[in-house]
């Protein structure tokens, strides 16, 4: 007996329609970005063959190359530091049952409840006083601190459901806590680490407010910040604006397309343990 029902058909049609609706802005972006500069058209009109002139002009006039490099440096270093520190902190919090470990865990989780706007002024003053204004390290440190509570929460929840058999076997063989974590525990964290890598990379790459605060007074700019200034300069030339937007989102979009399955897999593994 077939399990395909009218309800399944209706749900498939609804999902297809919703998918098309979500694709429309991206199709408009591609249409305008690849438009022939000498052939003005409506937002849904396609130019055939597609022209790369707008992309080349946007690349040359927006300093997007340096901005993409800065965004890549900030994202890669931030993600590595977040994964290393959060996983190292979550391991003892999940394995020790003393009262202090639970208190420290709740202390980190409480960071999720603190509004980011409340820390803007003290953080800005601190970064200025230590001489990191207009440097990439200022943004990296802020991003690492902002993402630690949620990342520690995910790692701790995953570790609490992870069996201790392999750890105990390694300890019997004489491995110390650091060796057990590096060689045994951390490889078992790959599902949730994949989820954290993708979500954190997306958030750090697309962050606009933090670079605006700490990089706007210098020559270092990220892709979102460069796009913001570029839109203000070429607000009437939408093909160039859309081309710069496509260049700014293309690296992280490619990463997301090829790794999106790990997000669901990581969350599912965390729920199942």
N, C-alpha and C positions, 0 to 999 in steps of 0.2 A: 504494500500500500504506500503510495507516494505521500510524502510529508509536505509537498509544495502546495500551499493553499492560496486562496484569494487574498488572505491577509498578508502572506509573504509577498505576493505580487504587488500589492498596494504599497507595502513598506519599501520595496525595491524602487518603485516609481518615485516615491517621495524622496528617497535618498539620492536618486539620480538628479532630480530637480534641484534639491538643495546643493548638490555638488556643482551643478552648472551655475547656480547663482553665485557660489563662492568663487568660481573660475572667471566670472565676467570681469571683475576689476583687473585680474592678472592679464586677461586677453586684451583689455583696453591698454594696459601698460605696454605690452608687446607691440600692439598695433601702432601706437604713437611713437614708441622708441625706434622702431624700424621703418618709419615712414620716410618717404623721399622728401627732402627739405623743399624741393621745388614743386611739390604736388600737395597743396593743402587739402585736407579732407576732414570728414567728421570723425568722432572718436571711435566709431566701430568700423570705419572703412579701412581696408587693408591695401597696402601698396605692394604690387608685385612687379618685379622681384623685390624682396626686402632690401633696404638700403642700410649700410653701416655708417653712413656719414654722420648721423646724429651721435652715435656712440663714440666715434673717433673725436668729434668736436668736443663732446662732454668730457672725455678722458683728458684731452689736452688743456681745456680751459678751467677745469674744476680741481686740479691737483688731487684727483681721486686715487692715483697710484700710491702716493705717500700716506693718504688717509686710510686706505685699505691695509697697508703695511702696519700702521699704528694700531688699527683695530685688531689685526691678526695677532700682533705681539701682546696686546692687552688681554685678548680672549684666551690665547694659549697659556700664558703664564698664570692668569687668574684661575683657569680651570684646573691646571696642574696643582696649584697651591691649595685650592678648595678640596680637591679629591684627597690629597695627601694628608692635610691637617684634619679634615672632617672624619675620614676613615680611621685615622690614628686616635682621634678623640672618642669616636663612637665605640671602638673595641673595648676599652676598659669600662665604659659606661654600661655596656650591654652584658659584660661578663661578671662584674663585681656586683654583689647583692647588698653591700653595705648601704646604710642610710645616706651617706655622702654622695654615692654615685647617682642615686635617684634625685637628690637635690641639685646636683650639677646638671643633670639631664634637663630637669625642669627649668633651670636657669637659662640654658641654651634655648629651649623651646619658647621661653618667655620673650626671646628676641623676635619671634614671629608676630607678637602682639604690639610691639613698639612701632609707632608711626615713624617712617623715615624722615618726615618733615621736622620732627622734634629734635633730630640730631644734626641738622644741616649746619647751624651756626657753630656749635662746639667743634664739629669735624673740620669745618672750613678754617676756623681759628687754629686748630691743632696742625693741620697740613701746612698752613702758612708759617707757623712758628718753627716748624722743623725744616723749612726750606724746600718743600717738595712741590710747591705750586708750579703749574705749567710743565709738569713732568708726567711721563706715563706711569711712574710708580705711584703717584697720588691716586690715579684712577684704579690701578690694580689693587692697592690696599683697601680702598673703599669697596670695590666689588667683592673681594675676598671676605671682608667682614660682613657685608650685607647678605651674602649667600650662605654663610656658615650655619645659622640656626636651622634652616630647612634641610640642608644637606646632612647635618648631624642627625636630625630627626629621621630621615630616610634610612641612613646607614644603621642607626641604632635599632629601628623597627625591624630591619632585615636581619641583623645579627641575632636578635633575640629569638628568632624563629629558626636560626641555623643550628643544626646538630653539632655537638662538641666532640664527636667521635674522633675526627681527624686531628683535632687539636690535642686531645688527650693521648692519642697514639704518638704524636710528635714529642710531647712532653716526656713520655715514657722513654723515648729514644734519646733524651738528653737535650732537646732543643729548648732554648730560652724563650721568654715571651716575645722578644723582638723577632727572632727567627720564626717563631710560630705564626706571628701576624704576617710577616712579609712572604713567607714561603707557602703557608697553608691557608690562612684566612683570607688574605686579600685576593688571591685568584678565585676564591669562591664568591667574591662580591661582584663578579663581572656583570651579572644582569642589572643590578641596581646601579653599578658604576656607569654602565652604558646610558641608563636613563638620566643620571646626574650630569654626565658629560654633555648630552644633547640639550637638556633644559637649561643648564648653566651657560653653555656656549651661546644659545639663542638669546638669553637674557642679557649677557654681557655685550654681545655684538650689537644688539639693537638699543642699548641704553643710550639715551640722549642727555638726560639731565646731569648725570655725574660728569661727563666730559665738558658740558657747558659750564659747570661751576669751576672746574679745576684746570681746564685747558684753554678756555676762551681768550686768555690774555697772552698766549704765546703762539709759537709757530706750529706746535703739535696739535693735530686735529684728527678725530676719528671719522669714519665714514658718515654716520648720522649727522655729526656736527658740520662736516663739509657740505653735505647735502642741504642743510638748513641755510647756510650762507649762500649757497649756489642758487637756491630757489629765490632768495631775496634779490639776487643780482639779475636773474633771468626769468622773473616771474611771468613775463609775457610770452616767452618762447617755450611752450609746453613740450615740444619734441625734445629739446635739450634737457629740460627738467626731468622728463620721464626717462631719458637715457641715463642721466646721472643716478636716478633712483634705481634703475635696473642694475647698474654697475655696483651700487652700494649693497644691494641685497643678494646679488648673484652668488657670492661664495657661501654664505650661510644657507641660502636656499638649496644649493647643490648638496651641502652637508646634510640638511634635513631630509631631502628626498631619498638619499641613499641609506639613511640610518633611522628613519622614523619608526621602523618596526621594533627597534630596541626599546623605545619608550614604553609601548604596551607590554612588551615582554618583561621589562624590568619591573613595572608595577605589578604585573601578574605574579612574577616570582616572589616579590615582596609580600604579597597577600597570602600566597601559598606557603611561603617559607621554604 
